[in-house]
Amino acid sequence: MELAIFSLVFFIFAAFMIFFGAFKIIRQGFCGLVTRLGSYNKTLPPGFHVIVPFIDTLDREVDLREQVLQLASQSVITKDNVNISVDAVIYYQIINPYSAIYEINNLVYAIEQIALTSLRNIIGEMTLDDSLSSRDVINTKLQQVIDSAASKWGVKTNRLELKDIDPPDEIQRAMNVQMEAERNKRAAILNAEGARESAILEADGKKQATIKLAEAEAQKIRLEVEAEAITTKAYIEKLKEAAPTKEVLQMIYMDTLCKLADGKANKIFIPTESMTALGSLAAAGELFNAKAERN
């Protein structure tokens, strides 16, 4: 009786182990590598799966998400023999789980070493100035080298970024002095350009002011002339309304000419219609001579 009970318990336990050993759940973002009697059989995607107990084995789950690998700061010598410290970050992703697990013993360590070796080679072909100003070029070249070497491991490099490139302290101080001098130079140039622009604007303003004053003076003179012309014409019209004799008109005309000759009058306006009323120039000349003899 006891043997029968023991056999039943053992059977139930074995069935339980077989039942639960046959069911596998793969998490999202992972895949499962299944081996059959020690050799690779298949890759399981995320979800619920059934395998053959004691024959098939879920060897391991592989993370297919993007991974981040930080390279520790490394000492690198540039082409002009300057020792600089460089560190970087690599973003990679496994695209072939079989190769990543069975083609390389330590994937992370392999990627790290190929990255450091390639980084030394790339920067060793560049001067310090080129290294500091060509981060994108270094990133691109380094990513290409890592992809070429890691493709057989089922790995793809999505992105690579150089974090810091630190030259020695004495070179850093010299660079700071140079940058300060460059900033002072740019400030002096900007100040000189500002002063020049200010002088140009000031001169242009004075020029425009002079032109405006001249235009205003000319306008004033034109208005005075027009006003005087209107006054003279009105005066002549008044004379016409008074109906003076021919001789009186001639005397007024000659008196005006005398004032003009003496400098007492600087402007005279003779409407063309008044010439008939004043008579001929010959008669005016005789009266002018007679007046001159009396004086």
C-alpha positions in Angstrom: 0.0 0.0 0.0 2.7 2.4 0.9 4.6 1.5 -2.3 1.5 2.3 -4.4 1.1 5.7 -2.7 4.7 6.5 -3.2 4.5 5.5 -6.9 1.4 7.7 -7.3 3.1 10.8 -5.7 6.2 10.2 -7.9 4.0 10.0 -11.0 2.1 13.1 -10.2 5.4 15.0 -9.5 6.9 13.8 -12.7 3.8 14.7 -14.7 3.8 18.2 -13.0 7.5 18.7 -14.0 6.9 17.5 -17.5 3.8 19.7 -17.9 5.3 22.9 -16.7 8.7 22.2 -18.3 7.0 22.0 -21.7 5.5 25.5 -21.5 7.7 28.6 -22.0 6.8 32.3 -22.1 9.1 34.8 -23.9 8.9 38.4 -22.8 8.4 41.3 -25.1 11.7 42.7 -26.5 13.4 39.3 -26.1 13.7 36.1 -28.0 14.4 32.5 -26.8 17.1 30.2 -28.2 16.0 26.6 -28.1 18.5 23.7 -28.3 17.6 20.1 -28.9 19.9 17.6 -27.3 22.6 20.2 -27.0 22.5 21.7 -30.6 20.7 24.8 -31.7 17.1 24.1 -32.9 15.1 27.3 -33.2 14.5 30.9 -32.0 11.3 31.7 -30.2 9.7 35.1 -30.6 7.9 36.8 -27.7 4.8 35.0 -26.5 3.7 31.5 -25.2 5.4 28.4 -26.6 5.4 24.7 -26.0 8.6 22.7 -26.3 9.4 18.9 -25.9 10.4 18.2 -22.3 13.8 16.5 -21.7 14.6 16.9 -25.4 14.3 20.6 -26.1 15.8 23.2 -23.8 15.4 26.9 -23.6 19.1 27.8 -23.6 18.7 31.5 -22.9 16.7 34.6 -23.6 18.4 37.3 -25.7 17.7 41.0 -25.2 16.8 42.5 -28.6 16.4 46.1 -27.3 19.0 48.8 -28.0 21.9 48.6 -25.6 24.2 51.4 -24.3 27.9 50.7 -23.8 30.0 53.4 -22.3 33.7 53.4 -23.1 35.9 54.5 -20.2 38.2 57.4 -20.7 41.2 56.4 -22.7 44.6 58.0 -23.4 45.1 58.6 -27.1 48.1 60.2 -28.9 47.3 62.5 -31.8 49.3 62.9 -35.0 51.2 65.9 -33.6 52.1 63.9 -30.5 49.6 65.4 -28.0 48.3 63.0 -25.4 44.5 63.5 -25.0 41.8 61.7 -23.0 38.8 60.5 -24.9 35.6 58.7 -23.8 32.6 57.6 -25.9 29.2 56.0 -25.8 28.0 53.3 -28.2 24.4 52.5 -28.9 24.1 49.0 -30.4 21.4 46.4 -31.0 21.4 42.6 -31.6 19.8 41.8 -34.9 20.9 38.1 -35.1 20.6 36.4 -31.8 22.2 33.1 -33.0 25.4 34.9 -34.1 25.5 37.1 -31.0 25.4 34.0 -28.7 27.1 31.3 -30.6 29.6 33.2 -32.8 31.3 35.2 -30.0 32.2 34.3 -26.4 31.8 37.8 -24.8 29.9 40.2 -27.1 30.1 43.3 -24.9 33.8 42.9 -24.2 34.5 42.3 -28.0 32.6 45.5 -29.0 34.4 47.5 -26.4 37.8 46.4 -27.5 37.2 46.9 -31.2 35.9 50.4 -30.4 38.9 51.4 -28.3 41.4 50.1 -30.9 39.6 51.8 -33.7 39.4 55.1 -31.8 43.1 55.1 -31.2 43.8 54.5 -34.9 41.4 57.2 -36.1 42.6 59.9 -33.7 46.2 58.9 -34.3 45.9 60.0 -37.9 44.5 63.5 -36.9 46.1 66.6 -35.3 44.8 68.0 -32.0 42.9 70.8 -33.8 41.3 68.4 -36.2 40.3 66.1 -33.3 38.6 68.9 -31.4 36.8 70.3 -34.5 35.9 67.0 -36.2 33.8 65.1 -33.8 31.2 64.1 -36.4 33.9 62.8 -38.7 35.4 60.7 -35.9 31.9 59.4 -34.9 31.2 58.4 -38.5 34.5 56.6 -39.1 34.3 54.8 -35.8 30.8 53.6 -36.4 31.7 52.3 -39.8 34.7 50.3 -38.4 32.6 48.8 -35.5 29.8 47.9 -37.9 32.2 46.2 -40.3 33.8 44.1 -37.5 30.6 43.4 -35.5 28.3 42.5 -38.4 29.4 38.9 -38.2 28.4 38.9 -34.5 24.8 39.8 -35.4 25.2 43.4 -34.0 24.3 46.7 -35.6 25.7 50.0 -34.2 22.9 52.6 -34.2 24.8 55.6 -33.0 28.2 56.5 -31.5 29.0 59.7 -29.7 32.3 61.1 -28.4 31.5 62.6 -24.9 34.7 64.4 -24.1 38.1 65.1 -25.7 40.4 66.5 -23.0 43.9 67.8 -23.9 46.6 68.2 -21.2 46.3 71.1 -18.7 49.0 73.2 -20.2 47.5 72.9 -23.7 44.1 73.7 -22.3 45.4 76.9 -20.7 47.1 77.9 -23.9 43.9 77.3 -25.8 42.0 79.4 -23.2 44.4 82.3 -23.7 44.1 82.0 -27.5 40.3 82.0 -27.3 40.3 85.1 -25.0 42.6 86.9 -27.5 40.2 85.9 -30.4 37.2 87.2 -28.4 39.0 90.5 -27.8 39.9 90.8 -31.4 36.3 90.2 -32.5 35.1 92.8 -29.9 37.6 95.4 -31.2 36.5 94.8 -34.8 32.8 95.1 -33.9 33.5 98.4 -32.0 35.4 99.8 -34.9 32.7 98.8 -37.3 30.1 100.4 -35.0 32.1 103.6 -34.8 32.4 103.7 -38.6 28.7 103.2 -39.1 27.9 105.8 -36.5 30.2 108.4 -38.3 28.6 107.5 -41.6 25.2 108.0 -40.2 26.1 111.3 -38.5 27.7 112.7 -41.7 24.7 111.6 -43.7 22.4 113.3 -41.2 24.3 116.5 -41.4 24.2 116.3 -45.2 20.5 115.8 -45.2 20.0 118.6 -42.7 22.1 121.0 -45.0 20.0 120.0 -48.0 16.8 120.5 -46.1 17.9 124.0 -44.9 18.9 124.9 -48.5 15.6 123.7 -49.8 13.7 125.7 -47.1 15.7 128.8 -47.9 15.0 128.4 -51.6 11.3 127.9 -50.9 11.3 131.1 -48.7 12.9 133.1 -51.5 10.5 131.8 -54.1 7.6 132.8 -51.8 9.0 136.3 -51.2 9.5 136.8 -55.0 6.0 135.6 -55.7 4.6 137.8 -53.0 6.5 140.8 -54.3 5.5 140.0 -57.8 1.9 139.9 -56.8 2.3 143.3 -54.9 3.9 145.0 -57.9 1.3 143.7 -60.3 -1.5 144.9 -58.0 0.2 148.3 -57.8 0.3 148.5 -61.6 -3.3 147.5 -61.7 -4.2 150.3 -59.3 -2.4 152.7 -61.5 -4.4 151.6 -64.4 -7.6 152.1 -62.4 -6.5 155.7 -61.6 -6.1 156.4 -65.3 -2.9 158.5 -65.1 -1.7 160.3 -68.1 1.0 158.9 -70.4 3.6 161.3 -69.1 2.9 160.3 -65.4 3.3 156.7 -66.2 6.6 157.4 -68.0 7.9 159.4 -64.9 7.0 156.5 -62.6 8.8 154.1 -64.8 11.9 156.2 -65.1 11.9 156.9 -61.3 11.9 153.1 -60.7 14.9 152.7 -63.1 16.8 155.4 -61.3 16.3 153.6 -58.0 17.5 150.4 -59.5 20.6 152.1 -60.8 21.3 153.7 -57.4 20.9 150.3 -55.7 17.8 151.3 -53.8 15.8 148.7 -55.5 17.0 145.1 -56.0 14.0 143.7 -57.8 11.6 145.0 -60.5 8.9 143.1 -62.3 7.3 144.6 -65.4 4.2 142.8 -66.7 4.1 142.7 -70.5 0.7 144.2 -70.6 2.0 147.4 -68.9 4.5 148.1 -71.8 1.8 149.6 -73.9 0.6 151.9 -71.2 4.1 153.2 -70.4 4.9 154.1 -74.0 7.8 153.4 -76.2 11.4 153.0 -74.9 12.6 156.0 -77.0 10.2 158.4 -75.3 11.2 157.0 -71.9 14.9 157.5 -72.8 14.3 161.2 -73.6 12.5 161.8 -70.3 15.4 160.1 -68.5 17.9 162.4 -70.1 15.9 165.5 -69.3 15.7 164.5 -65.7 19.4 163.8 -65.6 20.1 167.4 -66.9 17.9 168.9 -64.2 19.9 167.0 -61.6 
